[in-house]
């Protein structure tokens, strides 16, 4: 392309942004490579994108098309999920291995090609195979269309804040050891803020992330929980945060001093630097209100006012207690869709499918495990078995024997889910999907159980957002609890916490044809089989049908 053509194209894009498709195409290249990183005063080789941890931020505008070439230069298979992108009719680009694609094998490449339709805000991308997302993850920043302002005061600056976990050992070795034993893997050694744990007692030589602010300015923090297995509290000493968005959907603004975020969730919050001077502690600490072992080392960073003297100490903050259920519930209950004229809340008022999904742990016999059994997880007592080719391939090409479409819409045997548990802790194993027609309105009650132990479960649905219409503790009572549903301004998300010993009800419209993964975003539970998929049939005509696979789609 000649220089004058590029200049003409640039001028055209600036003056008439909708005039040419090329204006909205953004290209990225992800090289999957090993790199040595030092954290907690020890070094190890990790899988990275372009040598960075966290990985590069993807920038786009609403309605842009993204072409992201992933080249696998490591010995692991790889796939990348663009978490929260709806992927309308482009399920081949969604990313979960053996669900919508076969993984990218060593030495191979794949171009993820999708359009960001009707979305703006903060999402993220991550590896969706094995436990590689521990180090293979990064932010997705989707800006509003040109000329369309935020529905809140424009911040002076925007800052990506990625929360994560760090193991001193090789993460895949940790998982493999757990699979051999049949028990839970070792917890992480530290949490991280933008890749750094900060100063901790047994390693004082490594600093942490520094957030530089100017007095009187307002900043928008794009907070992402990329941790594998922990819900986290986020707090800044002496400062309030105004939450304006979750999971790339605007919410009614509210002020808080503590943000709760589960793995897979994102939160945009406004921070006003209104104290003039000083250093202030930034903390990320675990939330766990069940008797489950967690990493209890708080990650710390520093918020630093420009002009503050080097000798100035840091103002500390006390994170909430690990089991601070009231703090977590207060934050969750404060979330409401903006529901404005520009951004209406399109929650389904009626439903075509009313489902009850119980979430449980279990024990299955294991002849190769050291303990003769393996801890598993299940939805409606079905532990998902990963197929050898992708579900989307099998669906599109009508390949039989890969999956069945008889996933149970209700528990096979009803019982007191949060009370006395059955003596039999075994589960059924199968590759089963729940089929729905195009444009079906679906309601799912996600019910935690006390099998082995109750626990919070952040459940993520691919391919669409959903509305959180109800939430409570104990067993869901249809006649009583459905009367309390919020059908006016429920929060819209792609990942929701199922409370420990409680339930949450979501609704969505199945208007995206394809096969869409739903799973717990705690990696340990996904590994144990806490996952299933919805199969959404094509609608009428090509605009309501799944596109054919791209030519470079990886083979199994």
RODO-2510 file (C-alpha; in nm, 4 decimals, decimal comma):
residues 556
     n   res          X          Y          Z
     1     x     0,0000     0,0000     0,0000
     2     x     0,1522     0,3364    -0,1033
     3     x     0,2193     0,6103     0,1495
     4     x    -0,0426     0,8438    -0,0004
     5     x    -0,3025     0,5655     0,0232
     6     x    -0,2227     0,5143     0,3937
     7     x    -0,2547     0,8892     0,4547
     8     x    -0,5864     0,8983     0,2690
     9     x    -0,7095     0,5985     0,4663
    10     x    -0,6084     0,7598     0,7952
    11     x    -0,7827     1,0885     0,7056
    12     x    -1,0938     0,8959     0,6013
    13     x    -1,0985     0,7035     0,9292
    14     x    -1,0633     1,0234     1,1303
    15     x    -1,3294     1,2171     0,9422
    16     x    -1,5696     0,9353     0,8601
    17     x    -1,5015     0,6517     1,1053
    18     x    -1,7803     0,4301     0,9674
    19     x    -1,6914     0,4791     0,6025
    20     x    -1,4430     0,1932     0,5630
    21     x    -1,4236    -0,1447     0,7323
    22     x    -1,0426    -0,1237     0,7430
    23     x    -1,0684     0,1621     0,9896
    24     x    -1,1977    -0,0742     1,2571
    25     x    -0,9497    -0,3604     1,2135
    26     x    -0,6854    -0,4085     1,4807
    27     x    -0,4099    -0,6660     1,4491
    28     x    -0,2003    -0,8215     1,7239
    29     x     0,0604    -1,0962     1,7339
    30     x     0,0982    -1,3185     2,0379
    31     x     0,4182    -1,5221     2,0522
    32     x     0,3855    -1,7921     2,3167
    33     x     0,7356    -1,8163     2,4643
    34     x     0,9108    -1,9200     2,7828
    35     x     1,0732    -1,6552     2,9992
    36     x     1,2471    -1,6578     3,3360
    37     x     1,0849    -1,4456     3,6074
    38     x     1,1944    -1,3771     3,9635
    39     x     0,9325    -1,3424     4,2350
    40     x     0,9459    -1,4141     4,6102
    41     x     1,3264    -1,4110     4,5846
    42     x     1,3355    -1,7162     4,3570
    43     x     1,3355    -1,7611     3,9804
    44     x     1,1560    -1,9995     3,7456
    45     x     1,0730    -2,0340     3,3773
    46     x     0,7108    -1,9565     3,2895
    47     x     0,4918    -1,9538     2,9803
    48     x     0,4291    -1,5970     2,8613
    49     x     0,2934    -1,3961     2,5714
    50     x     0,5722    -1,1981     2,4042
    51     x     0,7881    -1,2543     2,7120
    52     x     0,5661    -1,0474     2,9436
    53     x     0,3836    -1,1254     3,2698
    54     x     0,1114    -1,0134     3,2776
    55     x     0,0744    -1,0163     2,9004
    56     x     0,0046    -0,7257     2,6634
    57     x    -0,3160    -0,5235     2,6834
    58     x    -0,5505    -0,5496     2,3871
    59     x    -0,7043    -0,2124     2,2935
    60     x    -1,0113    -0,1799     2,0742
    61     x    -1,3209     0,0298     2,0193
    62     x    -1,6753    -0,0963     2,0249
    63     x    -1,7527    -0,2663     1,6898
    64     x    -1,3840    -0,3094     1,5985
    65     x    -1,2685    -0,6346     1,4412
    66     x    -0,9695    -0,8001     1,6055
    67     x    -0,7238    -1,0286     1,4264
    68     x    -0,4913    -1,1837     1,6846
    69     x    -0,2333    -1,4294     1,5568
    70     x    -0,1156    -1,6706     1,8253
    71     x     0,2112    -1,8526     1,7469
    72     x     0,2908    -2,1385     1,9831
    73     x     0,6669    -2,1588     2,0456
    74     x     0,6535    -2,3713     2,3634
    75     x     0,6126    -2,7440     2,4274
    76     x     0,2613    -2,7104     2,5738
    77     x    -0,0565    -2,7067     2,3676
    78     x    -0,2179    -2,3620     2,3818
    79     x    -0,5536    -2,1923     2,3398
    80     x    -0,6603    -1,8378     2,4309
    81     x    -1,0039    -1,7340     2,5564
    82     x    -1,1223    -1,3752     2,5146
    83     x    -1,3132    -1,3717     2,8400
    84     x    -1,6438    -1,1862     2,8183
    85     x    -1,6365    -1,1228     2,4422
    86     x    -1,9750    -1,2439     2,3177
    87     x    -1,8372    -1,3883     1,9928
    88     x    -2,1658    -1,3545     1,8039
    89     x    -2,1653    -1,6353     1,5440
    90     x    -1,7846    -1,6660     1,5817
    91     x    -1,7613    -1,9438     1,8381
    92     x    -1,4506    -2,0745     1,6604
    93     x    -1,2646    -1,7788     1,8147
    94     x    -1,3905    -1,8284     2,1717
    95     x    -1,0895    -2,0329     2,2769
    96     x    -1,1642    -2,3051     2,5362
    97     x    -0,9694    -2,6153     2,4335
    98     x    -1,1834    -2,9101     2,3194
    99     x    -1,5012    -2,7010     2,3510
   100     x    -1,4801    -2,4610     2,0556
   101     x    -1,1422    -2,5558     1,9122
   102     x    -0,8637    -2,8082     1,9275
   103     x    -0,5572    -2,6541     2,0912
   104     x    -0,2755    -2,4869     1,9016
   105     x    -0,0004    -2,7464     1,9008
   106     x     0,3702    -2,6620     1,9453
   107     x     0,5063    -2,4945     1,6341
   108     x     0,1595    -2,4120     1,5016
   109     x    -0,0398    -2,0867     1,4861
   110     x    -0,3999    -1,9685     1,4711
   111     x    -0,5595    -1,6310     1,3985
   112     x    -0,8462    -1,5459     1,6319
   113     x    -1,0843    -1,3346     1,4209
   114     x    -1,3815    -1,1696     1,5914
   115     x    -1,5731    -0,8444     1,6179
   116     x    -1,6414    -0,6638     1,9451
   117     x    -2,0122    -0,5979     1,8904
   118     x    -2,2150    -0,3871     2,1320
   119     x    -1,9607    -0,4042     2,4139
   120     x    -1,7393    -0,1495     2,5813
   121     x    -1,5395    -0,1642     2,9052
   122     x    -1,2843    -0,3940     3,0692
   123     x    -1,2523    -0,7650     2,9944
   124     x    -0,9472    -0,9900     2,9778
   125     x    -0,7886    -1,2743     2,7872
   126     x    -0,6254    -1,5862     2,9235
   127     x    -0,5047    -1,9333     2,8332
   128     x    -0,7879    -2,1862     2,8420
   129     x    -0,6011    -2,5147     2,8677
   130     x    -0,4304    -2,6857     3,1638
   131     x    -0,3442    -2,4252     3,4316
   132     x    -0,1458    -2,2061     3,1925
   133     x    -0,3609    -1,9021     3,2614
   134     x    -0,1606    -1,8629     3,5839
   135     x     0,0891    -1,6645     3,3762
   136     x    -0,0798    -1,6359     3,0352
   137     x    -0,3287    -1,3531     3,0777
   138     x    -0,3769    -0,9831     3,0074
   139     x    -0,6327    -0,7038     2,9823
   140     x    -0,8812    -0,6193     2,7086
   141     x    -0,9766    -0,2503     2,7048
   142     x    -1,2754    -0,1716     2,4824
   143     x    -1,3271     0,2016     2,4371
   144     x    -1,6700     0,3473     2,3515
   145     x    -1,7431     0,4475     1,9950
   146     x    -1,5790     0,7732     1,8904
   147     x    -1,7832     1,0668     2,0155
   148     x    -1,9717     0,8592     2,2752
   149     x    -1,8760     0,9663     2,6283
   150     x    -1,8702     0,7591     2,9440
   151     x    -2,1924     0,7859     3,1502
   152     x    -1,9785     0,9301     3,4322
   153     x    -1,7165     1,2084     3,4527
   154     x    -1,4201     1,1388     3,2236
   155     x    -1,1191     1,0380     3,4356
   156     x    -0,7814     1,2052     3,4072
   157     x    -0,6160     0,8689     3,3412
   158     x    -0,7032     0,5006     3,3191
   159     x    -0,4916     0,2307     3,4854
   160     x    -0,5114    -0,1471     3,4385
   161     x    -0,4795    -0,3390     3,7669
   162     x    -0,4505    -0,7178     3,7277
   163     x    -0,4752    -0,9366     4,0364
   164     x    -0,3213    -1,2814     4,0169
   165     x    -0,1526    -1,5692     4,1981
   166     x     0,2066    -1,6911     4,2025
   167     x     0,3508    -2,0326     4,2776
   168     x     0,7228    -2,0756     4,3448
   169     x     0,6988    -2,4213     4,1889
   170     x     0,6095    -2,5000     3,8296
   171     x     0,2292    -2,4757     3,8247
   172     x     0,1792    -2,7711     3,5905
   173     x     0,3958    -2,9866     3,8198
   174     x     0,1738    -2,8837     4,1126
   175     x    -0,1378    -2,9879     3,9211
   176     x     0,0127    -3,3153     3,8013
   177     x     0,1110    -3,4081     4,1567
   178     x    -0,2450    -3,3416     4,2703
   179     x    -0,3897    -3,5536     3,9905
   180     x    -0,1616    -3,8423     4,0906
   181     x    -0,2721    -3,8202     4,4523
   182     x    -0,6401    -3,7568     4,3739
   183     x    -0,6464    -3,4674     4,6199
   184     x    -0,6416    -3,0877     4,5984
   185     x    -0,3291    -2,9124     4,4660
   186     x    -0,1068    -2,6938     4,6805
   187     x    -0,2303    -2,3366     4,7179
   188     x    -0,0308    -2,0496     4,5696
   189     x     0,2558    -1,8865     4,7551
   190     x     0,1423    -1,5275     4,7009
   191     x    -0,1091    -1,3035     4,5289
   192     x     0,0093    -1,0438     4,2825
   193     x    -0,0879    -0,6924     4,1733
   194     x     0,0206    -0,6336     3,8132
   195     x     0,2522    -0,9319     3,8414
   196     x     0,4184    -0,8386     4,1715
   197     x     0,3449    -0,9637     4,5256
   198     x     0,5017    -0,6556     4,6812
   199     x     0,7070    -0,6577     4,9992
   200     x     0,6417    -0,9636     5,2118
   201     x     0,8143    -1,0736     5,5308
   202     x     1,0301    -1,3498     5,3829
   203     x     1,1361    -1,1506     5,0753
   204     x     1,1955    -0,7812     5,1349
   205     x     1,4258    -0,7241     4,8394
   206     x     1,1592    -0,7029     4,5691
   207     x     0,9318    -0,4037     4,5335
   208     x     0,5738    -0,4012     4,4160
   209     x     0,3528    -0,2105     4,1753
   210     x     0,3516     0,1669     4,2202
   211     x     0,0413     0,3693     4,1301
   212     x     0,1497     0,7307     4,0779
   213     x    -0,1261     0,9914     4,1125
   214     x    -0,1499     1,3697     4,0974
   215     x    -0,3334     1,5522     4,3759
   216     x    -0,6928     1,6383     4,2852
   217     x    -0,7087     1,4144     3,9774
   218     x    -0,9542     1,1270     3,9249
   219     x    -0,8369     0,7923     3,7879
   220     x    -1,0283     0,4948     3,6558
   221     x    -0,8900     0,1644     3,7763
   222     x    -0,9667    -0,1272     3,5446
   223     x    -0,9438    -0,4088     3,8003
   224     x    -0,9202    -0,7670     3,6740
   225     x    -0,9176    -1,0813     3,8856
   226     x    -0,6938    -1,3190     3,6897
   227     x    -0,6260    -1,5391     3,9942
   228     x    -0,6788    -1,9100     3,9451
   229     x    -0,8569    -2,0106     4,2619
   230     x    -0,9294    -1,7197     4,4946
   231     x    -1,1883    -1,4479     4,5359
   232     x    -1,0149    -1,1296     4,6462
   233     x    -1,0854    -0,8117     4,8359
   234     x    -0,9241    -0,4952     4,6929
   235     x    -0,8690    -0,1886     4,9088
   236     x    -0,6651     0,1368     4,9116
   237     x    -0,5761     0,2973     5,2447
   238     x    -0,7620     0,6211     5,3169
   239     x    -0,9528     0,6314     4,9886
   240     x    -1,2997     0,5501     4,8600
   241     x    -1,3736     0,3937     4,5233
   242     x    -1,6768     0,4605     4,3028
   243     x    -1,7778     0,1473     4,1128
   244     x    -1,9095     0,2343     3,7641
   245     x    -1,8843    -0,0911     3,5691
   246     x    -1,8508    -0,4679     3,6098
   247     x    -1,7754    -0,7248     3,3393
   248     x    -1,7844    -0,4502     3,0712
   249     x    -2,1385    -0,3369     3,1623
   250     x    -2,2148    -0,0010     3,3222
   251     x    -2,3759    -0,0045     3,6667
   252     x    -2,5418     0,2531     3,8881
   253     x    -2,2416     0,4169     4,0561
   254     x    -2,1909     0,3463     4,4243
   255     x    -1,9137     0,4285     4,6713
   256     x    -1,7227     0,1669     4,8671
   257     x    -1,3924     0,1259     5,0463
   258     x    -1,3646    -0,2439     4,9546
   259     x    -1,4182    -0,4202     4,6222
   260     x    -1,4907    -0,7920     4,6005
   261     x    -1,3852    -0,9634     4,2805
   262     x    -1,3915    -1,3316     4,1888
   263     x    -1,1712    -1,5064     3,9318
   264     x    -1,3002    -1,4069     3,5888
   265     x    -1,4604    -1,0811     3,7025
   266     x    -1,3642    -0,7238     3,6151
   267     x    -1,4518    -0,3996     3,7928
   268     x    -1,4019    -0,0393     3,6821
   269     x    -1,3794     0,2035     3,9724
   270     x    -1,3105     0,5765     3,9949
   271     x    -1,0410     0,6836     4,2414
   272     x    -1,0035     1,0505     4,3334
   273     x    -0,6633     1,1502     4,4676
   274     x    -0,8086     1,3900     4,7245
   275     x    -0,5584     1,3689     5,0111
   276     x    -0,2916     1,5922     4,8579
   277     x     0,0236     1,4044     4,9494
   278     x     0,1613     1,0784     5,0861
   279     x     0,1983     0,7069     5,0163
   280     x    -0,0960     0,4723     5,0694
   281     x    -0,1049     0,0930     5,0833
   282     x    -0,2971    -0,0968     4,8137
   283     x    -0,4010    -0,4449     4,9281
   284     x    -0,5425    -0,7591     4,7637
   285     x    -0,6437    -1,0244     5,0173
   286     x    -0,8482    -1,3480     5,0020
   287     x    -1,2173    -1,3981     5,0723
   288     x    -1,3102    -1,7487     5,1840
   289     x    -1,6020    -1,8143     5,4207
   290     x    -1,5734    -2,1949     5,4121
   291     x    -1,3235    -2,4250     5,5886
   292     x    -1,1033    -2,4382     5,2775
   293     x    -0,7267    -2,3814     5,2802
   294     x    -0,6226    -2,0666     5,0912
   295     x    -0,3090    -1,8636     5,0339
   296     x    -0,3254    -1,6103     5,3169
   297     x    -0,0454    -1,3747     5,2022
   298     x    -0,1823    -1,0303     5,1148
   299     x    -0,0449    -0,8738     4,7960
   300     x     0,0519    -0,5115     4,8392
   301     x     0,1253    -0,2165     4,6136
   302     x     0,1670     0,1551     4,6782
   303     x    -0,0389     0,4553     4,5728
   304     x     0,2096     0,7436     4,5576
   305     x     0,1173     1,1117     4,5294
   306     x     0,3608     1,2989     4,3049
   307     x     0,5706     1,5430     4,5028
   308     x     0,5694     1,3301     4,8176
   309     x     0,9070     1,3315     4,9954
   310     x     1,1099     1,0106     4,9662
   311     x     1,1295     0,9864     5,3449
   312     x     0,7488     0,9771     5,3814
   313     x     0,6117     0,6553     5,5276
   314     x     0,3196     0,4561     5,3917
   315     x    -0,0300     0,4818     5,5371
   316     x    -0,1494     0,1267     5,6043
   317     x    -0,4902    -0,0347     5,5744
   318     x    -0,6374    -0,3432     5,7346
   319     x    -0,7945    -0,5844     5,4830
   320     x    -1,1290    -0,7398     5,5742
   321     x    -1,1140    -1,0710     5,7617
   322     x    -1,0778    -1,3696     5,5317
   323     x    -1,4322    -1,4852     5,6171
   324     x    -1,5983    -1,1413     5,5945
   325     x    -1,9259    -1,2606     5,4424
   326     x    -2,1133    -0,9367     5,5336
   327     x    -1,8529    -0,7258     5,3485
   328     x    -1,8776    -0,9510     5,0438
   329     x    -2,2580    -0,9562     5,0497
   330     x    -2,2819    -0,5776     5,0875
   331     x    -2,0695    -0,5257     4,7783
   332     x    -2,2573    -0,7842     4,5721
   333     x    -2,5976    -0,6515     4,6763
   334     x    -2,4974    -0,2971     4,5722
   335     x    -2,4598    -0,3920     4,2054
   336     x    -2,7427    -0,2714     3,9787
   337     x    -2,7550    -0,2223     3,6027
   338     x    -2,7411     0,1402     3,4910
   339     x    -3,0689     0,0836     3,3030
   340     x    -3,0636     0,4188     3,1248
   341     x    -3,2166     0,5168     2,7911
   342     x    -2,8788     0,4680     2,6222
   343     x    -2,7928     0,1523     2,8147
   344     x    -3,1210    -0,0281     2,8938
   345     x    -3,1476    -0,3437     3,0999
   346     x    -3,2935    -0,6103     2,8684
   347     x    -3,3606    -0,8820     3,1247
   348     x    -3,6037    -1,1540     3,0025
   349     x    -3,9325    -1,1125     3,1873
   350     x    -4,0510    -1,4624     3,0948
   351     x    -3,8630    -1,7885     3,0415
   352     x    -3,8789    -2,0897     2,8102
   353     x    -3,6396    -2,3041     3,0140
   354     x    -3,6337    -2,3039     3,3959
   355     x    -3,3334    -2,5007     3,5180
   356     x    -3,1927    -2,5933     3,8578
   357     x    -2,8202    -2,6732     3,8582
   358     x    -2,6705    -2,8080     4,1792
   359     x    -2,2972    -2,7533     4,2299
   360     x    -2,1154    -3,0152     4,4312
   361     x    -1,7913    -3,1898     4,5067
   362     x    -1,7619    -3,5668     4,5200
   363     x    -1,5382    -3,8718     4,5406
   364     x    -1,4945    -4,1276     4,2629
   365     x    -1,2839    -4,4463     4,2694
   366     x    -0,9394    -4,4088     4,1141
   367     x    -0,7178    -4,7107     4,0529
   368     x    -0,4083    -4,5014     3,9776
   369     x    -0,4411    -4,2508     4,2638
   370     x    -0,2372    -4,2922     4,5804
   371     x    -0,5534    -4,2664     4,7902
   372     x    -0,7643    -4,5016     4,5692
   373     x    -1,0115    -4,2206     4,5067
   374     x    -1,0185    -3,8858     4,3311
   375     x    -1,1885    -3,5639     4,4348
   376     x    -1,4278    -3,4562     4,1578
   377     x    -1,6839    -3,1822     4,1027
   378     x    -2,0178    -3,1893     3,9269
   379     x    -2,3229    -3,0003     3,8063
   380     x    -2,6431    -3,1974     3,8708
   381     x    -2,4150    -3,4848     3,9698
   382     x    -2,2551    -3,4955     3,6215
   383     x    -1,8764    -3,4658     3,6140
   384     x    -1,7779    -3,3387     3,2700
   385     x    -1,5519    -3,5599     3,0611
   386     x    -1,3357    -3,3632     2,8177
   387     x    -1,3734    -3,4959     2,4605
   388     x    -1,0901    -3,5698     2,2198
   389     x    -1,2185    -3,3258     1,9556
   390     x    -1,3991    -2,9996     2,0119
   391     x    -1,7723    -2,9966     2,0816
   392     x    -1,8186    -2,7211     1,8247
   393     x    -1,6506    -2,9333     1,5553
   394     x    -1,8735    -3,2280     1,6439
   395     x    -2,1847    -3,0084     1,6365
   396     x    -2,1075    -2,8269     1,3116
   397     x    -1,9973    -3,1372     1,1192
   398     x    -2,2564    -3,3705     1,2780
   399     x    -1,9910    -3,6027     1,4207
   400     x    -2,1627    -3,8606     1,6389
   401     x    -2,0322    -4,0185     1,9572
   402     x    -1,8602    -3,7061     2,0886
   403     x    -2,1353    -3,5718     2,3145
   404     x    -2,5003    -3,6205     2,4000
   405     x    -2,7591    -3,3441     2,4374
   406     x    -2,9294    -3,4912     2,7441
   407     x    -2,7703    -3,2851     3,0211
   408     x    -3,0229    -3,2923     3,3075
   409     x    -3,2095    -2,9677     3,3687
   410     x    -3,2663    -3,0628     3,7328
   411     x    -3,0857    -3,2785     3,9901
   412     x    -3,1507    -3,6504     3,9297
   413     x    -3,2475    -3,6963     4,2960
   414     x    -3,3721    -3,3914     4,4906
   415     x    -3,2489    -3,3650     4,8509
   416     x    -3,1741    -3,1052     5,1174
   417     x    -2,8910    -2,9420     4,9251
   418     x    -2,7509    -2,7315     5,2087
   419     x    -2,8479    -2,9697     5,4905
   420     x    -2,7644    -3,3349     5,5559
   421     x    -2,5833    -3,4763     5,2531
   422     x    -2,6254    -3,8177     5,0874
   423     x    -2,3878    -4,0925     5,1967
   424     x    -2,2937    -4,1700     4,8358
   425     x    -2,0455    -3,9077     4,7153
   426     x    -1,9993    -4,0613     4,3694
   427     x    -2,0863    -3,8793     4,0462
   428     x    -2,1793    -3,9709     3,6912
   429     x    -1,9198    -3,8982     3,4237
   430     x    -2,0196    -3,7806     3,0776
   431     x    -1,9824    -3,5305     2,7955
   432     x    -2,3333    -3,3900     2,7961
   433     x    -2,4745    -3,0566     2,6766
   434     x    -2,8079    -2,8818     2,7286
   435     x    -2,9698    -2,7893     2,3962
   436     x    -3,1866    -2,4782     2,3532
   437     x    -3,3502    -2,3207     2,0504
   438     x    -3,2352    -1,9902     1,9073
   439     x    -3,3711    -1,6916     2,1044
   440     x    -3,4857    -1,9121     2,3927
   441     x    -3,5146    -1,7358     2,7252
   442     x    -3,3311    -1,9362     2,9883
   443     x    -3,3381    -1,9198     3,3668
   444     x    -3,0810    -2,1114     3,5703
   445     x    -3,0808    -2,1423     3,9485
   446     x    -2,7239    -2,2224     4,0547
   447     x    -2,7487    -2,3979     4,3902
   448     x    -2,4464    -2,4674     4,6077
   449     x    -2,4493    -2,7869     4,8140
   450     x    -2,2754    -2,9172     5,1233
   451     x    -2,1242    -3,2192     4,9470
   452     x    -1,7822    -3,2527     5,1172
   453     x    -1,7935    -2,8766     5,1898
   454     x    -1,9980    -2,5729     5,0829
   455     x    -1,7966    -2,3135     4,8948
   456     x    -1,8250    -2,0005     4,6835
   457     x    -1,8227    -2,0781     4,3113
   458     x    -1,7660    -1,8059     4,0490
   459     x    -1,9539    -1,9474     3,7492
   460     x    -1,8668    -1,8151     3,4027
   461     x    -2,0852    -1,8498     3,0913
   462     x    -1,9243    -1,8108     2,7483
   463     x    -2,0960    -1,6552     2,4468
   464     x    -2,3401    -1,4241     2,6236
   465     x    -2,4002    -1,2123     2,9302
   466     x    -2,6689    -1,2917     3,1848
   467     x    -2,8723    -1,0997     3,4418
   468     x    -2,8436    -1,1835     3,8107
   469     x    -3,2097    -1,1630     3,9169
   470     x    -3,1869    -1,3225     4,2612
   471     x    -2,9516    -1,4430     4,5289
   472     x    -2,9857    -1,5969     4,8739
   473     x    -2,8588    -1,8417     5,1317
   474     x    -2,9883    -2,1901     5,2029
   475     x    -3,1999    -2,3829     4,9527
   476     x    -3,3756    -2,1994     4,6705
   477     x    -3,7510    -2,1901     4,7362
   478     x    -3,9263    -2,1353     4,3994
   479     x    -4,2603    -2,0099     4,5277
   480     x    -4,1077    -1,7741     4,7808
   481     x    -3,7789    -1,6593     4,6288
   482     x    -3,9021    -1,6001     4,2736
   483     x    -4,1364    -1,3302     4,4071
   484     x    -3,8288    -1,1325     4,5166
   485     x    -3,6525    -1,1406     4,1786
   486     x    -3,5227    -0,8083     4,0517
   487     x    -3,6600    -0,7780     3,6974
   488     x    -3,6071    -0,4019     3,6750
   489     x    -3,2326    -0,3349     3,7032
   490     x    -3,0477    -0,6596     3,7841
   491     x    -2,6747    -0,6486     3,7295
   492     x    -2,5553    -0,7917     3,3966
   493     x    -2,2415    -1,0063     3,4082
   494     x    -2,0523    -1,2945     3,2503
   495     x    -1,9266    -1,4397     3,5810
   496     x    -2,1258    -1,4635     3,9042
   497     x    -2,0454    -1,5853     4,2548
   498     x    -2,2658    -1,8642     4,3845
   499     x    -2,2537    -1,7985     4,7606
   500     x    -2,1302    -2,0674     4,9947
   501     x    -2,4331    -2,2628     5,1114
   502     x    -2,6627    -2,0523     4,8942
   503     x    -2,7966    -1,9919     4,5453
   504     x    -2,8037    -1,7383     4,2652
   505     x    -3,0505    -1,7115     3,9759
   506     x    -2,9501    -1,5902     3,6308
   507     x    -3,1465    -1,5238     3,3116
   508     x    -3,0248    -1,4875     2,9547
   509     x    -3,1490    -1,4951     2,5982
   510     x    -2,9840    -1,7651     2,3869
   511     x    -2,9395    -1,5526     2,0739
   512     x    -2,5881    -1,6697     1,9827
   513     x    -2,5746    -1,9989     1,7882
   514     x    -2,2984    -2,2405     1,8831
   515     x    -2,1660    -2,4374     2,1797
   516     x    -2,1019    -2,2286     2,4894
   517     x    -1,9039    -2,3438     2,7890
   518     x    -2,0297    -2,2853     3,1450
   519     x    -1,7933    -2,3673     3,4282
   520     x    -1,6632    -2,2702     3,7673
   521     x    -1,3786    -2,0219     3,7227
   522     x    -1,1854    -2,1721     4,0112
   523     x    -0,9330    -2,3670     3,8077
   524     x    -0,9195    -2,6493     4,0596
   525     x    -1,2939    -2,7089     4,0219
   526     x    -1,2804    -2,6900     3,6427
   527     x    -1,0062    -2,9533     3,6520
   528     x    -1,2276    -3,1704     3,8717
   529     x    -1,5149    -3,1508     3,6193
   530     x    -1,7392    -2,8656     3,7364
   531     x    -1,8405    -2,7677     3,3847
   532     x    -2,0984    -2,8229     3,1114
   533     x    -2,2055    -2,6568     2,7869
   534     x    -2,5155    -2,5091     2,6281
   535     x    -2,5791    -2,5904     2,2644
   536     x    -2,7731    -2,3096     2,0958
   537     x    -2,9310    -2,4116     1,7651
   538     x    -2,9205    -2,1906     1,4562
   539     x    -3,2092    -1,9531     1,4000
   540     x    -3,3590    -1,8542     1,0667
   541     x    -3,1251    -1,7609     0,7846
   542     x    -2,7506    -1,6932     0,7736
   543     x    -2,7557    -1,3971     1,0138
   544     x    -2,8819    -1,6263     1,2902
   545     x    -2,6483    -1,9154     1,2109
   546     x    -2,3008    -2,0191     1,3200
   547     x    -2,0361    -1,9197     1,0668
   548     x    -1,8240    -2,1953     0,9058
   549     x    -1,4861    -2,2637     1,0683
   550     x    -1,1817    -2,0696     0,9440
   551     x    -0,9272    -2,2474     0,7266
   552     x    -0,6529    -2,2319     0,9898
   553     x    -0,8620    -2,3796     1,2721
   554     x    -0,6285    -2,6112     1,4683
   555     x    -0,6672    -2,9866     1,4259
   556     x    -0,6673    -3,2391     1,7069
***
